Amino acid sequence: MDLLEKDRELYLEMYRKMVLIRTFEDKLYFLFLTTEMPGTMHQYNGQEAVAAGVCSALLPADYITSTHRGHGHTLAKGADLNGAMAEMFAKDTGLCRGMGGSMHIADFRVGMLGANGIVGGGLPIATGAALAAQMRGTGQVAAAFMGDAAANEGSFHEALNLAAVWKLPVVFVIENNFYGYSVKFSEAFPTENIAMRAAAYGIPGKVVDGQDVLAVYEASLDAVQRAREGAGPSLIECQTYRFKGHARFDPASYRPKEEEEEWKKRDPIKLWGASLTQSGMAGEGDLKAIHSAVKKEVDAAVDFAVKSPPPEPDICLSLIFANGAQEVQG
């Protein structure tokens, strides 16, 4: 793998993003198990290269939509760490003032238009954001993250078709972790991969190694540039693997242990760290410093969230509409 010295800062930032996501997720897992945190969650461990690679190819003004497994996308797009952690604790200082929680987290300030509990629910939203950007002429791009199971939803086909017809600036990103909850990919899809479906809509489709952050980044950069230039959407299938079960309550007993161990050998953080050290882009000390700094940041975020006040019950009524819409409706 040839790494360019001029991109060293980018490479290290992608590593930091992956470490931040993993550390955040590991801390959440501990907090949920000790009942310090309410609700449940769907963890992103193992898929960090997808969020980091795609979001590194986007500009701050660009948009993303997420899935029920959305912490990684949120952090990779630049959402405030303290706010993200406080949202997990359902606190007033959370990104959504405690109203979104794990599965509906959002941060419009960084273009993160929301995680979604509905499978495939983010695709039409990203398509709409891309249409708005096209109409305004802002040059913004939207990226829609989805799991493999979302590709069998009607919203997938509707969004791709409309985006292709109108040449909208949107990139559809499939995180194919080979299981739709407990259903294996081969039992739900008659094709070798999902990217093949792009041909039906006359748009590019590409399969990339979702454990290789550089491969994800380069494929995303090409798709984003195509979208920004007005050439229309692309479909990227990142083949990856979640290291945990579907959700906190799921032991993933339906997956062969041998399969899990093989995928864990391709941990995206370890792979990218090895690439950085072998190429001379970073030393072991540099990587350890990143881990240490991130751990302190996450611990501080937990302290911030614990000390934050809960939201007042009546704010749920004031957050139904966008600013001003409530008065108009009234």
VOGU-3710 file (C-alpha; in Angstrom, 3 decimals, decimal comma):
1> mdllekdrel> 0,000/0,000/0,000  1,547/3,289/-1,128  0,740/6,123/1,277  1,451/9,738/0,353  3,354/11,957/2,790  1,150/14,920/1,892  -1,860/12,991/3,230  -0,270/12,040/6,568  -2,579/14,326/8,559  -5,621/12,804/6,854
11> ylemyrkmvl> -4,396/9,263/7,527  -3,844/9,959/11,209  -7,231/11,636/11,496  -8,926/8,585/9,990  -7,127/6,453/12,566  -8,250/8,811/15,344  -11,853/8,660/14,146  -11,856/4,862/14,224  -10,284/4,775/17,684  -12,818/7,329/18,929
21> irtfedklyf> -15,735/5,273/17,631  -14,394/2,021/19,116  -13,610/3,624/22,478  -17,031/5,272/22,598  -18,753/1,976/21,802  -16,745/-0,002/24,339  -17,555/2,556/27,020  -21,267/2,390/26,136  -21,215/-1,396/26,346  -19,792/-1,216/29,865
31> lflttempgt> -22,246/1,485/30,938  -25,250/-0,382/29,594  -24,191/-3,625/31,258  -23,838/-1,848/34,592  -27,314/-0,300/34,109  -25,919/3,227/34,397  -27,417/4,046/31,029  -31,083/3,603/30,004  -32,439/1,721/26,995  -30,542/-0,464/24,571
41> mhqyngqeav> -28,179/0,040/21,647  -26,797/-1,410/18,427  -23,005/-1,330/18,426  -20,714/-0,430/15,564  -17,583/-2,340/16,646  -15,783/-3,747/13,616  -17,323/-1,412/11,050  -15,374/1,742/11,952  -13,509/1,942/8,645  -16,752/2,570/6,772
51> aagvcsallp> -17,842/5,594/8,799  -14,323/7,030/8,960  -13,599/6,446/5,274  -16,862/7,841/3,931  -17,049/10,869/6,224  -13,414/11,758/5,527  -14,387/12,146/1,864  -17,171/14,603/2,723  -17,033/18,321/3,483  -18,391/19,764/6,750
61> adyitsthrg> -21,422/21,183/4,908  -22,343/17,816/3,370  -25,112/15,619/4,742  -25,373/12,069/6,015  -28,252/9,875/7,118  -27,745/6,880/9,341  -29,237/3,604/10,531  -30,198/2,103/13,893  -26,419/1,500/14,268  -25,523/5,170/14,051
71> hghtlakgad> -23,051/6,211/16,760  -20,073/5,722/14,458  -21,508/7,811/11,634  -22,425/10,588/14,050  -18,940/10,847/15,533  -17,188/10,453/12,185  -19,182/13,384/10,770  -17,874/15,571/13,580  -20,662/15,672/16,149  -19,706/16,920/19,603
81> lngamaemfa> -18,509/14,029/21,772  -19,958/15,432/24,993  -23,309/15,964/23,337  -23,304/12,462/21,873  -22,541/10,884/25,250  -25,136/13,029/27,038  -27,706/11,908/24,474  -26,993/8,304/25,429  -27,784/9,252/29,037  -31,005/11,018/27,928
91> kdtglcrgmg> -29,724/14,317/29,314  -30,727/17,866/28,390  -27,185/18,581/27,139  -27,471/15,787/24,563  -27,390/16,449/20,841  -31,178/16,033/20,769  -31,725/17,204/24,370  -32,192/13,569/25,368  -35,141/13,032/23,048  -33,343/10,950/20,411
101> gsmhiadfrv> -31,263/8,507/22,392  -29,112/5,851/20,802  -31,287/4,944/17,844  -32,475/8,407/16,775  -29,417/10,532/17,397  -28,904/13,518/15,087  -26,850/16,699/14,802  -27,974/19,077/12,066  -25,065/21,406/12,875  -22,647/18,962/11,242
111> gmlgangivg> -25,031/17,694/8,579  -25,978/14,522/10,442  -29,699/14,320/9,586  -30,449/11,456/11,921  -30,175/7,798/12,770  -33,316/5,832/12,035  -35,060/2,895/13,664  -36,811/2,089/10,375  -34,736/-0,160/8,114  -33,982/1,882/5,000
121> gglpiatgaa> -35,650/4,944/6,505  -32,690/7,225/5,911  -32,484/6,692/2,155  -35,408/8,929/1,122  -34,212/11,575/3,597  -30,750/11,681/2,044  -32,306/11,758/-1,414  -34,449/14,712/-0,350  -31,440/16,513/1,102  -29,593/15,953/-2,173
131> laaqmrgtgq> -32,548/17,325/-4,127  -32,623/20,418/-1,905  -28,890/20,940/-2,436  -29,330/20,571/-6,187  -32,196/23,076/-6,255  -30,268/25,589/-4,138  -27,091/25,085/-6,141  -24,969/24,762/-3,005  -22,739/21,946/-4,256  -23,485/19,852/-1,182
141> vaaafmgdaa> -23,540/16,054/-1,293  -25,559/13,615/0,815  -24,362/10,165/1,862  -26,928/7,570/2,944  -25,636/4,758/5,150  -27,617/1,515/5,226  -27,225/-2,097/6,271  -27,448/-4,963/3,788  -31,045/-5,753/4,765  -32,131/-2,260/3,710
151> anegsfheal> -31,346/-3,172/0,104  -34,439/-5,396/0,120  -36,716/-2,552/1,200  -38,860/-0,588/-1,208  -37,255/2,657/-0,041  -33,927/1,455/-1,449  -35,266/1,033/-4,965  -37,376/4,181/-4,846  -34,490/6,328/-3,625  -31,969/4,945/-6,135
161> nlaavwklpv> -34,396/5,270/-9,021  -35,366/8,869/-8,275  -31,776/9,895/-7,564  -30,636/8,353/-10,849  -33,426/9,949/-12,898  -32,744/13,411/-11,488  -28,955/12,943/-11,196  -29,008/13,915/-7,552  -25,774/14,423/-5,588  -26,138/11,444/-3,256
171> vfviennfyg> -23,894/8,478/-2,427  -25,609/5,313/-1,212  -23,353/3,361/1,155  -24,196/-0,243/2,045  -22,518/-1,615/5,155  -22,821/-5,278/4,299  -21,977/-7,092/7,533  -23,539/-10,250/6,045  -26,368/-10,506/8,574  -29,745/-8,770/8,648
181> ysvkfseafp> -30,164/-9,297/12,374  -29,820/-13,108/12,314  -30,558/-13,772/8,623  -27,448/-14,608/6,656  -26,797/-12,619/3,492  -26,870/-15,666/1,214  -30,352/-16,543/2,458  -31,803/-13,134/1,628  -30,038/-12,204/-1,621  -29,885/-14,213/-4,878
191> teniamraaa> -26,860/-12,232/-6,109  -23,173/-12,418/-5,291  -23,198/-8,856/-4,033  -25,558/-5,890/-3,697  -23,534/-3,425/-5,771  -24,698/-5,306/-8,884  -28,112/-3,728/-8,416  -26,702/-0,325/-9,366  -26,765/-1,383/-13,023  -30,570/-1,482/-12,939
201> ygipgkvvdg> -30,568/2,267/-12,338  -27,733/3,138/-14,698  -25,375/4,269/-11,949  -21,928/3,049/-10,835  -21,814/0,271/-8,271  -18,655/-0,824/-6,489  -17,698/-3,420/-3,880  -14,911/-2,423/-1,496  -13,177/-3,998/1,477  -14,998/-2,435/4,407
211> qdvlavyeas> -12,140/-3,265/6,775  -9,715/-1,132/4,760  -10,318/2,534/5,583  -8,192/3,754/2,682  -10,146/1,643/0,170  -13,400/3,012/1,559  -12,087/6,570/1,486  -10,851/6,375/-2,114  -14,081/4,822/-3,392  -16,090/7,427/-1,498
221> ldavqrareg> -13,951/10,278/-2,798  -14,624/9,205/-6,392  -18,367/8,908/-5,734  -18,531/12,248/-3,903  -16,655/14,013/-6,692  -18,995/12,508/-9,286  -22,005/13,674/-7,284  -20,600/17,158/-6,718  -19,906/17,572/-10,419  -23,546/16,844/-11,272
231> agpsliecqt> -23,048/13,345/-12,689  -25,482/11,769/-10,233  -25,498/9,076/-7,562  -23,313/6,034/-6,900  -23,718/2,846/-4,891  -20,850/1,602/-2,732  -21,012/-1,755/-0,977  -18,564/-1,954/1,930  -18,149/-5,569/2,999  -17,559/-5,515/6,727
241> yrfkgharfd> -18,508/-7,311/9,946  -19,971/-6,345/13,301  -17,942/-7,758/16,179  -20,928/-7,734/18,544  -24,429/-9,133/18,189  -27,223/-7,254/16,466  -27,991/-5,357/19,679  -26,922/-5,408/23,313  -29,283/-8,285/24,117  -28,116/-10,496/21,209
251> pasyrpkeee> -25,361/-13,099/21,820  -25,191/-13,778/18,037  -25,339/-17,530/18,557  -26,460/-17,904/14,928  -22,948/-16,992/13,728  -20,162/-19,607/13,608  -17,424/-18,792/16,106  -14,792/-19,611/13,500  -16,284/-16,965/11,208  -16,193/-14,367/13,970
261> eewkkrdpik> -12,565/-15,122/14,774  -11,517/-14,855/11,117  -13,115/-11,441/10,791  -11,589/-10,213/14,051  -8,172/-10,921/12,559  -9,045/-8,121/10,142  -9,863/-5,530/12,762  -9,900/-2,253/10,763  -8,098/-0,293/13,473  -5,259/-2,800/13,734
271> lwgasltqsg> -4,984/-3,083/9,940  -4,739/0,668/9,461  -2,369/1,075/12,378  -0,084/-1,532/10,834  -0,213/0,275/7,479  0,741/3,562/9,117  3,692/2,139/11,026  4,979/-0,030/8,168  4,894/2,923/5,769  6,673/5,190/8,243
281> magegdlkai> 3,691/7,533/8,486  3,504/7,025/12,245  5,364/5,301/15,042  3,932/3,077/17,731  4,243/6,008/20,107  2,068/8,173/17,866  -0,693/5,571/17,797  -0,526/5,000/21,548  -0,810/8,748/22,084  -3,985/8,800/20,008
291> hsavkkevda> -5,490/5,962/22,054  -4,550/7,675/25,308  -5,945/11,062/24,263  -9,198/9,538/23,015  -9,690/7,554/26,220  -9,381/10,749/28,253  -11,866/12,507/25,980  -14,419/9,707/26,295  -13,998/9,500/30,079  -14,482/13,257/30,299
301> avdfavkspp> -17,607/12,964/28,140  -19,058/10,397/30,545  -18,360/12,726/33,466  -20,017/15,580/31,570  -23,085/13,440/30,806  -23,473/12,135/34,361  -23,344/15,643/35,780  -25,748/17,073/33,201  -29,394/17,685/34,135  -32,249/15,672/32,666
311> pepdiclsli> -34,613/17,503/30,298  -37,770/19,079/31,645  -40,792/16,926/30,726  -42,589/19,692/28,853  -39,817/20,177/26,268  -41,158/17,206/24,334  -43,998/19,472/23,160  -41,660/22,251/22,035  -39,448/19,945/19,949  -42,147/18,559/17,657
321> fangaqevqg> -41,738/21,256/15,004  -38,798/23,118/13,505  -38,218/26,672/14,683  -41,255/28,790/13,894  -43,346/25,940/12,526  -45,271/25,529/15,761  -46,452/29,118/15,641  -47,459/28,778/11,986  -49,404/25,603/12,701  -51,112/27,298/15,645
//
